[in-house]
Amino acid sequence: MTHNEERGHWVKEGVIGLGVGVLYGVTNVCVGHPFDTIKTKMQAQAGFEKSNMFQTLAKTLRTQGVIGLYRGCIPPLWGSGIYRSSQFAVFEAVYTRLDSPLGRSEIPGTGALQLRVIGAGVIASTTRAIIETPLEFAKVRRQTQQTWHFKDVYTGFGVTWVRTIGLMTTYFILVDSGRRHFPEQFKKPLIGPFLTSGIAATLAWWIVWPLEYMKCQIQSNYGEKVSVIQKMKIVIKERGGFFGLYRGIMPGTIRSFLANGTSMVVMQFAQRKVTELGLRD
């Protein structure tokens, strides 16, 4: 679904997805981590509670230099390759395996969206959440300059799982829709996959952003005995109402669009090379 190449066996598609997904994940971190650092500081680090994106950037550069923007990048650098490759591998394998009359059934009123897109999206999202949670915990603690312990690495799994299902299933639905309704644009080198993935990822992040904020809050303050709902109520009350849940959305949007757009260009290039080399035969 994330490519227009002729598909092979579902196991083979899963293995290929695993390989090209590593490229997607590493590219994503290299391009997007500075913006992610700014976003996380705005959401979770003491001293940045009222700073906007530019103030946070300036303060980080002044106190830590450029290297401060890449603080905590090691866990997501190798971790992103793992969980993003896993999400694409699982999605492509399940999507191809569900190539049946039931899997191809179209949901009424959705523009010909097939059941297998949602099914594969949910399973892939769950796989990602299991792998991502400890890596995100380590990253958040490093970005906010706090200590952490291995016994706590699955702090925030529940909200991460729900966030990831909403995020990735929406992403796969939007990419599938773009691929089907705008095939010529999707096939265009560079700009096609860049815009398709960048726009799909950004829209998906906007939908789940309050949960992303709660994930950062819980993982950076894991000693607190406060539920996600209680934390949301506190943020709404103390930080400007409902839109307080969207703190950090600007650097998050820039990161999402640039990182996911660029990563899809790299992954599509790799998918074409796989086909040219005859590895799908």
N, C-alpha and C positions, 0 to 999 in steps of 0.2 A: 504493500500500500504506500510506503514511503518512497517507492521508486516505480518507474514504468518499464523496467526490464522484464523480459520473459522469465517467468518463475520456474524454478526447478522443484525438487522434492522438498517437503516441508522441513525435514531435518537439515537439508543443505541450506535452505533459506535462513534457518536459525543460526547456523554456523557462520554464514556470510554476514548476517546481521550483527553477530558478536564481533567479528573483525572490523567492519566499517564503523560500528558503534564506538569502538575505542577511539578512532580518529575524531568522531563527533564530540566525544566527551573531553578529550584533551584540548581540542580547538576551543571548545566552549569555555573552559577554565582560562586558557591563555588570553582570550579576548575579553572575557567578562569579569574576571576576578576583581579588578580595581573598583568597578561599579558595585559589585557585591559587597566589598568591604565597606564602602561608604553607606550602603543600604543597611548593613548589619549594625554599624556604629550608631546610625540614626535611630534604629529600632531598639537596641539593647544595651549600649554602653553608657555607663554613668559619665556625665559631663557633656553628652551630645544630645540630651533629651529635647532641647529646643533649637538645635542647630539645623539650618537647611542644608541642602546638598552642597552648595558652594562653600558655606562656612565649615562644614565637615571635611570637605576636601582640603581646604586651606589649613585647617588645624592639624589634620593628619600629616600633610606635607611639612608643616612647620616643626612638628614634634618628632616625626619618625622618618621623614624623607620619602622618596618615591618607593623605597622598599616597604614602607608601611602599608601601601596600597595592595601589596602582595602578601601581607602577613596572613598566615594560616592557609596558604595556597597548596602546601604539600599534600594534606589529606584529600582535598577535592581534586588535585591534579591527577593522582593515581586512582583515587576513588571514583571520580567522575567517569574515567575510562571504564571502570568496572560496572558501575550501576547503569550508566547510559548504554553501554554495549549490551548489558543484560536486558535492559528494557526493550531495545530494538530487536535483539535476538529472540526474546520470548514473543514479542508482538508479531514479528514476521513469521515465526514458526507456527504460532496459533492461528494467525490470519490465513496462512496458506493451508494449514491442516483443516480448517473449517470451510474449505472450498467445497461446499455441499449445498443442496437445495435449501436446507435450513439456514446454514450460515450465510448464504447469499440472499436470504429473505430481506425485503426492503421494509423499513419502518414507515408507515403512512405519515405524510405531512413533513418529512425530513429531507426532501430532495433526493430520494433514492439511497439514503444511508442504509447500509447493510448491518445485520445483527452481528456479524463476525468482527466488525470494526470495534463495536462497543465491548464485546466479549474479550477480544484480544487486548484491548486497551486496559480493561480492569485487571486482567491477569498480569500484564506487563507492569502496570502501576504498582501492584502488590509486591512483585519481585523487586522493583526499584526501591520501594519504601523499606523493605527488610534490609537491603544492603546500604541504603543511603543514610538511615537514621544515625548510626554511630559515627559515620564520617562527617555528617552535618554537625553533630554535637561537638566533635573535636574542632571543627572549623570555627564554629561560633565562639567557643571558649577561647580559641587563639586570637580571633579577630577582636574580641572585646577584652583581651589581655587578662584572662582569668584562668585559674588552675582547674584541673578536672581529673577524674579518676575513671579507670576502665569499667568499674562496676556500675557506673551510671550512664554508659554510652547509649542505652536504649531509652533514655529520658525523652519524652515527646514523641514516642512512636505512634501513638493513636492519632494525634493531630497531623503528624507527617503523612501517615497512611491516607487519611481522608483528603488532605491537601493534594497528595500525589495522584490519587484517583481522579479528583476533579481536574487537576492540571493536565495530566497526560492523556486522559480519555478525551477531554476537550481538544487538546492539541491534535491527536490522531484523527478525530472527527473533522476538524477544520482542514488539515492537510489532505485527507481523503476527498473532502468536498472540493477543495481547490484543484486537486489532480483530475477529478472527474468533470467539473464544470468549466475549467479553464485549462484544458490539456496543452494547448499550444504555448501558453505562457509558462506553464509548469516545466515544459521541455526546454525552454530557452536557457542557454548556458549562463551561468553565474546569476543573472538578475532573477530568473524564474524561481529556482530553489531558494535563493536568498530572501526574496519577498514572501514566498509561500510559507517558509518556516519561521521567518522573523515575525510576520504578522500573526500567524497562528499561535506561536508561543506567547507573544505579548498579550493577545486577547485572553488566552487561557490564564496567564498570570494575573491579569486584572480581576478575573472572576474569583480566584482563590486567594487574593492578596491578604485579606484579613486572617486567614489560616496560616499563611506564611509568617505574618507578623507575630501571631500567637506562638508559632513554633520557635521563633527566635527568642521571644520573651520567656518561654518555659525552659528552653535549653540554656539560656544565660542566667536564669534565676531558679535553678532546679531545686534549691533548698526550700522554696516556698511551698506551702500546702494550699495551693489555689488551683481550682479547676480551670479548664479552658474558658468555659462560660463565665465564670467569676472574673477571670482576667480580662475578658472582653468588656464586661460591664465596667470594670475599673478604668480601662482605657477610654471608653466612651464618655465616662463621667469626668475624667481628669484631663483628657487631651483633645477637647474640641468636638465632642459628639461622635457620630458614626464615622465621619471621615477621618477621625483620629486613627481608625484601623487601617487607613491607607498610607500611613507614614512611611516614607522611603520609597514611594511608588515611582518617583521620577528617576533616580539612579537605577531602580529595578527595571523600569521600562527600557532605558537606554541599554542596559546590560542584556536584557532578553532579546531585543531586536537585533543588536549587532552580533552577539554571541551565537544565537540560534540560527540567524541567517547565514553567517559565515560557516558555521559547523555543517549546515545542510549542503552548502556548496561543496565542501570537502567530501562529505559522505556520498553525494551523488556522483562526484568524480570517481570515487573508489568503486561504487556500484557499476559504473560503466566499464571500468577497467576489468572488473571481475567477469563481466559478460564477454568482453573482447578476448580475454585469456581462455575462454571456454570452460570456466570453473562451474558453470551452471548445467553443463551438459551431462 
